[in-house]
Amino acid sequence: MKKKRSFRHLNYYDRDRMEALLLAGHTKVSIAIILKVDKSTVSREIAKRRRKNGYYEATTAHHKAQVKRLESKYQGMKIEKYPTLRNFIIEELKQHRSPDEIAGRMKREGVVPRVNTNAIYKWLYSIWGQPYCRYLCTRRYHPRKQKKTLEKRVMIPNRVSIHQRFLGATHHTRYRHFEGDTIVAPKKAKNTESIAILVERKTNFIVGMRIPSLSPTHMVHAVREMHAHVTMHSLTLDNGIENRYHETFGIPSFFCDPHSPWQKPHVEGNIGLLRRWCFPKGTDFASIHEEELQECITFLNHKYRKSLGYQSAYEVAYAHGILKQKTTTMVAFQGKI
């Protein structure tokens, strides 16, 4: 049940009646009873909004109230009134930190004054912060709705359902379980180059490499190469043709239901980040070198994540033994497919 408000703002009609009642000689208490407001409301109204000559006039009082209300709050005021905080946020945005990263890191480090993520977005969408929206990964002033696309059904031999992933297992609460997917070239591109991506579920640590095509043989080689750098207990995959030879991966593999990409949300979300930051839709992967891909993956692995307590995926992955060797970037894969 919605709670009834215990107060109301005076409007022009109330102020006009108040002026008439004052001229008629009524006391403040009687005016409050007639207007059905508290007597302190009438007292403050007369004291704050009367003219310089001491008389109360409804038109002047209403104008003063409107001006005060318009100037009381404005979008982005929480940041604009603190120049030091404003400059700090701008510098972090220029370092490609998202508003969520900035707010979370300020809270973690005890920065005072600080604001939350919503306050930063409100400031960015205001006239004060719009010039800095270009530093966001989306480069948009407002979020854009995503369209859902359905994947084609592909039969996988000896396919094991995702619903059997943790049956009888003892490691389901541990790390090292990865989700896999591919980023394909646009339809208008004449080449077939793609990117194979694997993401650890709990840390969001990303590994990936270019593959010449979606051939199952190329996917097998890519998974084995990536497995040489990280420790994997199991894989969750979709029903793409590239996963036909999953039994030769050397890792237990489980498959999502048809047309159910939400069953592997971590890899889908991180592919979205790769597209926003580095490879927008329509990118021809034939022109992307392996070093450029690894630099982008390293950049995302070193971003502070809210789900990790504003630590980077690299820090958490190394702490839990997912990385087989400590490197600031994933070593370039030797040999070509």
C-alpha positions as CSV (number, residue, x, y, z in Angstrom):
1,M,0.0,0.0,0.0
2,K,1.4,3.4,-1.0
3,K,2.1,5.7,1.9
4,K,0.2,8.9,1.8
5,R,2.3,12.1,1.7
6,S,2.1,14.1,5.0
7,F,2.9,17.4,3.2
8,R,2.2,19.3,0.1
9,H,3.7,22.3,-1.7
10,L,1.9,25.6,-1.8
11,N,0.6,26.6,-5.3
12,Y,-0.4,30.0,-6.7
13,Y,-4.0,29.5,-5.6
14,D,-2.9,29.0,-2.0
15,R,-0.7,32.0,-2.0
16,D,-3.4,34.2,-3.5
17,R,-5.8,33.1,-0.8
18,M,-3.1,33.8,1.8
19,E,-2.6,37.3,0.5
20,A,-6.3,38.0,0.7
21,L,-6.6,36.6,4.2
22,L,-3.7,38.6,5.4
23,L,-5.2,41.8,4.0
24,A,-8.5,40.8,5.8
25,G,-6.6,40.7,9.1
26,H,-6.5,37.0,9.7
27,T,-3.8,35.5,12.0
28,K,-1.3,32.9,10.7
29,V,-3.0,30.2,12.8
30,S,-6.4,30.8,11.2
31,I,-4.8,31.0,7.7
32,A,-3.2,27.6,8.3
33,I,-6.5,26.1,9.3
34,I,-8.3,27.5,6.2
35,L,-5.5,26.3,3.9
36,K,-5.3,23.0,5.7
37,V,-1.5,23.3,6.3
38,D,0.7,23.5,9.3
39,K,1.0,26.9,10.9
40,S,4.8,26.8,10.5
41,T,4.3,26.5,6.7
42,V,2.4,29.8,6.7
43,S,5.0,31.4,8.9
44,R,8.0,30.4,6.8
45,E,6.2,31.3,3.6
46,I,5.5,34.9,4.8
47,A,9.0,35.3,6.3
48,K,10.9,34.0,3.2
49,R,8.9,35.3,0.3
50,R,7.5,38.7,1.3
51,R,8.6,41.9,-0.5
52,K,11.3,44.2,0.8
53,N,8.7,46.6,2.1
54,G,7.4,43.8,4.4
55,Y,4.1,43.1,2.5
56,Y,3.2,39.7,1.2
57,E,2.2,39.5,-2.5
58,A,1.1,36.2,-4.1
59,T,2.7,36.9,-7.5
60,T,6.1,37.8,-6.1
61,A,6.0,34.9,-3.6
62,H,5.2,32.4,-6.3
63,H,7.9,33.7,-8.6
64,K,10.5,33.4,-5.7
65,A,9.4,29.8,-5.0
66,Q,9.6,28.8,-8.7
67,V,13.1,30.2,-9.0
68,K,14.3,28.5,-5.8
69,R,12.9,25.2,-6.9
70,L,14.5,25.4,-10.4
71,E,17.9,26.2,-8.9
72,S,17.8,23.7,-6.0
73,K,18.8,20.6,-8.1
74,Y,20.2,19.9,-11.5
75,Q,21.4,16.8,-13.3
76,G,25.0,16.1,-12.5
77,M,25.2,18.4,-9.5
78,K,26.7,15.7,-7.2
79,I,29.9,15.9,-9.4
80,E,29.9,19.5,-10.6
81,K,30.0,20.9,-7.1
82,Y,33.2,19.0,-6.3
83,P,35.9,20.1,-8.9
84,T,38.5,17.7,-7.5
85,L,36.1,14.7,-7.9
86,R,35.1,15.9,-11.3
87,N,38.7,16.1,-12.6
88,F,39.4,12.7,-11.1
89,I,36.4,11.1,-12.9
90,I,37.4,12.7,-16.2
91,E,41.0,11.4,-15.9
92,E,39.7,7.9,-15.2
93,L,37.4,8.1,-18.2
94,K,40.3,9.0,-20.4
95,Q,42.1,5.9,-19.1
96,H,39.1,3.9,-20.5
97,R,37.7,3.1,-17.1
98,S,33.9,2.6,-17.0
99,P,31.7,4.5,-14.6
100,D,31.2,1.2,-12.7
101,E,34.9,0.7,-12.3
102,I,35.5,4.3,-11.2
103,A,32.7,4.2,-8.6
104,G,33.7,0.8,-7.3
105,R,37.4,1.6,-7.0
106,M,36.6,4.9,-5.2
107,K,34.6,2.9,-2.6
108,R,37.3,0.2,-2.3
109,E,40.0,2.9,-1.7
110,G,37.8,5.0,0.6
111,V,37.9,8.1,-1.6
112,V,36.0,11.1,-0.1
113,P,33.9,12.6,-1.5
114,R,32.7,9.8,-3.9
115,V,29.6,9.0,-5.9
116,N,28.0,5.8,-7.2
117,T,27.7,4.5,-10.7
118,N,24.3,6.0,-11.4
119,A,25.5,9.5,-10.4
120,I,28.4,9.3,-12.9
121,Y,26.0,8.2,-15.7
122,K,23.6,11.0,-14.8
123,W,26.5,13.5,-15.0
124,L,27.6,12.0,-18.3
125,Y,24.1,12.3,-19.8
126,S,23.8,16.0,-18.6
127,I,25.1,19.0,-20.4
128,W,28.1,19.0,-18.1
129,G,29.3,15.5,-18.9
130,Q,28.3,15.0,-22.5
131,P,31.7,16.0,-23.9
132,Y,33.2,13.0,-22.1
133,C,30.7,10.4,-23.3
134,R,33.1,9.6,-26.1
135,Y,35.4,7.8,-23.7
136,L,32.7,5.2,-22.9
137,C,33.1,1.9,-24.6
138,T,29.6,2.3,-26.2
139,R,30.3,5.9,-27.2
140,R,26.5,6.5,-26.8
141,Y,24.6,8.9,-24.7
142,H,21.9,6.4,-23.9
143,P,21.9,2.5,-23.8
144,R,20.9,0.7,-26.9
145,K,18.6,-2.3,-26.8
146,Q,20.1,-5.5,-28.0
147,K,18.3,-7.7,-30.6
148,K,18.2,-11.4,-29.9
149,T,19.4,-13.6,-32.6
150,L,18.9,-17.3,-32.9
151,E,21.7,-19.7,-33.7
152,K,21.3,-22.5,-36.3
153,R,20.7,-26.0,-35.0
154,V,23.7,-28.3,-35.6
155,M,23.9,-31.9,-34.6
156,I,26.9,-32.7,-32.4
157,P,27.9,-36.4,-32.1
158,N,28.0,-37.7,-28.6
159,R,26.7,-34.4,-27.3
160,V,26.5,-34.1,-23.5
161,S,23.8,-31.7,-22.2
162,I,24.7,-28.8,-20.0
163,H,22.2,-30.1,-17.5
164,Q,24.6,-33.0,-16.8
165,R,27.5,-30.7,-16.2
166,F,27.6,-30.9,-12.4
167,L,25.9,-34.2,-11.8
168,G,28.1,-36.3,-9.5
169,A,30.9,-33.7,-9.8
170,T,32.8,-32.3,-6.8
171,H,34.5,-29.4,-8.5
172,H,31.4,-27.4,-9.4
173,T,32.1,-24.7,-6.8
174,R,35.8,-24.3,-7.9
175,Y,37.4,-22.3,-10.6
176,R,38.8,-23.4,-14.0
177,H,35.4,-24.1,-15.7
178,F,35.4,-22.3,-19.1
179,E,32.7,-21.2,-21.6
180,G,33.6,-21.1,-25.3
181,D,32.3,-19.4,-28.4
182,T,33.5,-17.8,-31.6
183,I,33.4,-14.4,-33.1
184,V,32.7,-14.8,-36.8
185,A,33.5,-12.5,-39.8
186,P,30.7,-10.5,-41.3
187,K,28.7,-12.0,-44.1
188,K,29.8,-9.5,-46.6
189,A,33.5,-10.4,-46.0
190,K,34.9,-12.8,-48.5
191,N,37.3,-14.4,-46.0
192,T,36.4,-16.9,-43.2
193,E,38.8,-15.8,-40.5
194,S,37.2,-15.9,-37.0
195,I,38.2,-15.7,-33.3
196,A,37.9,-18.5,-30.8
197,I,37.2,-17.2,-27.3
198,L,37.2,-19.0,-23.9
199,V,36.2,-17.3,-20.7
200,E,36.6,-18.7,-17.1
201,R,33.2,-18.6,-15.4
202,K,34.1,-17.2,-11.9
203,T,37.0,-14.9,-12.8
204,N,35.9,-13.7,-16.4
205,F,39.5,-14.4,-17.4
206,I,39.6,-14.4,-21.3
207,V,41.8,-16.4,-23.6
208,G,41.5,-16.4,-27.4
209,M,43.2,-16.7,-30.8
210,R,42.5,-16.3,-34.4
211,I,41.4,-19.3,-36.5
212,P,41.3,-19.4,-40.3
213,S,37.7,-20.7,-40.4
214,L,35.0,-22.5,-38.4
215,S,36.4,-25.9,-39.4
216,P,36.2,-28.4,-36.5
217,T,39.9,-29.2,-37.1
218,H,40.9,-25.5,-36.6
219,M,38.8,-25.3,-33.4
220,V,40.5,-28.4,-32.0
221,H,43.9,-26.9,-32.6
222,A,42.9,-23.6,-31.0
223,V,41.5,-25.2,-27.9
224,R,44.6,-27.3,-27.4
225,E,46.8,-24.2,-27.8
226,M,44.8,-22.2,-25.3
227,H,44.7,-25.2,-22.9
228,A,48.5,-25.1,-22.9
229,H,48.4,-21.6,-21.2
230,V,45.5,-22.1,-18.7
231,T,44.2,-24.9,-16.6
232,M,40.7,-26.1,-17.6
233,H,38.4,-28.6,-15.9
234,S,35.6,-28.5,-18.4
235,L,34.1,-26.5,-21.3
236,T,30.6,-25.2,-22.0
237,L,29.9,-24.7,-25.7
238,D,27.1,-24.0,-28.1
239,N,25.9,-26.3,-30.9
240,G,28.1,-24.8,-33.7
241,I,29.7,-26.9,-36.4
242,E,33.2,-25.9,-35.1
243,N,32.6,-28.0,-32.0
244,R,31.9,-31.3,-33.8
245,Y,35.2,-32.8,-32.7
246,H,34.8,-31.9,-29.1
247,E,35.9,-35.4,-28.0
248,T,39.4,-34.6,-29.2
249,F,39.7,-31.4,-27.1
250,G,41.1,-33.3,-24.2
251,I,38.7,-31.5,-21.9
252,P,35.1,-32.7,-20.8
253,S,32.7,-30.6,-22.9
254,F,29.0,-29.8,-22.3
255,F,26.6,-28.2,-24.7
256,C,23.9,-25.6,-24.2
257,D,20.3,-26.2,-25.3
258,P,19.5,-25.1,-28.9
259,H,19.0,-21.4,-29.2
260,S,20.0,-20.8,-25.6
261,P,23.0,-18.5,-25.5
262,W,22.0,-17.3,-22.0
263,Q,23.3,-20.6,-20.7
264,K,26.8,-19.4,-21.2
265,P,26.5,-15.7,-20.2
266,H,30.1,-15.1,-19.3
267,V,31.5,-15.7,-22.8
268,E,28.6,-13.9,-24.4
269,G,29.1,-10.8,-22.2
270,N,32.9,-10.7,-22.8
271,I,32.5,-11.1,-26.5
272,G,30.2,-8.0,-26.3
273,L,33.0,-6.2,-24.5
274,L,35.5,-7.2,-27.2
275,R,33.1,-5.8,-29.9
276,R,32.5,-2.6,-28.0
277,W,36.1,-1.8,-27.2
278,C,38.1,-3.2,-30.1
279,F,36.2,-5.1,-32.9
280,P,32.8,-3.6,-33.7
281,K,30.4,-5.5,-35.8
282,G,31.5,-5.6,-39.4
283,T,35.2,-5.9,-38.6
284,D,37.2,-7.9,-41.1
285,F,39.3,-10.3,-39.0
286,A,41.6,-10.9,-41.9
287,S,43.1,-7.5,-41.2
288,I,43.5,-8.2,-37.4
289,H,46.9,-9.5,-36.4
290,E,47.3,-11.9,-33.5
291,E,49.3,-9.4,-31.5
292,E,46.5,-6.8,-31.8
293,L,44.0,-9.4,-30.6
294,Q,46.1,-10.4,-27.6
295,E,46.6,-6.7,-26.6
296,C,42.8,-6.2,-26.6
297,I,42.3,-9.4,-24.5
298,T,45.0,-8.3,-22.1
299,F,43.3,-4.9,-21.8
300,L,40.0,-6.5,-20.7
301,N,41.8,-9.0,-18.4
302,H,43.3,-6.0,-16.5
303,K,40.0,-4.1,-16.1
304,Y,38.6,-3.9,-12.6
305,R,35.4,-6.0,-12.3
306,K,32.6,-5.4,-9.8
307,S,31.9,-9.1,-9.6
308,L,35.5,-9.6,-8.4
309,G,35.5,-6.9,-5.8
310,Y,37.0,-4.4,-8.2
311,Q,40.0,-6.6,-8.9
312,S,41.2,-7.5,-12.4
313,A,40.4,-10.9,-13.9
314,Y,44.2,-11.5,-14.3
315,E,44.8,-10.9,-10.6
316,V,42.1,-13.4,-9.5
317,A,43.0,-16.0,-12.1
318,Y,46.6,-16.0,-11.1
319,A,45.7,-16.2,-7.4
320,H,43.6,-19.3,-8.1
321,G,46.1,-21.1,-10.2
322,I,44.3,-20.8,-13.5
323,L,47.3,-19.4,-15.3
324,K,50.1,-21.9,-15.8
325,Q,52.7,-19.1,-15.8
326,K,52.6,-15.5,-14.6
327,T,52.7,-13.1,-17.6
328,T,51.3,-9.6,-18.1
329,T,50.0,-10.8,-21.4
330,M,49.2,-14.1,-22.9
331,V,52.2,-15.4,-24.8
332,A,51.7,-15.3,-28.6
333,F,50.8,-18.7,-29.9
334,Q,53.6,-20.4,-31.7
335,G,52.9,-21.9,-35.1
336,K,50.1,-21.2,-37.5
337,I,47.1,-23.3,-38.1
